[in-house]
Amino acid sequence: MEIRFAASFGRDYWELSPEIRKVLDKKFALLLSNARHPSLRMKKMEGYENVWEARITKGYRFTFRKEKDTYLIRRAGPHDILKRP
């Protein structure tokens, strides 16, 4: 698997604090090495076709789509980012 980033993610990423960005980068490495790792708390989002969410920290999430051999990272931010994945 590989990771690609949607344009919307680029904007979100730079709005995160440096500390959260560092944790998020580690989560991406974990997603690639072990997508079933419990700390990701990955789950499919209800009401959206093929959109998943995963945990960055207690209050932060990122969303993505699974596309063949690629994770397309869509959004990242506070938990309420899930209202517009």
Secondary structure, DSSP 8 states (H G I E B T S, - for coil): -EEEE-HHHHHHHHHS-HHHHHHHHHHHHHHHH-TT-GGG--EE-TTSTTEEEEEEETTEEEEEEEETTEEEEEEEEEGGGGG--
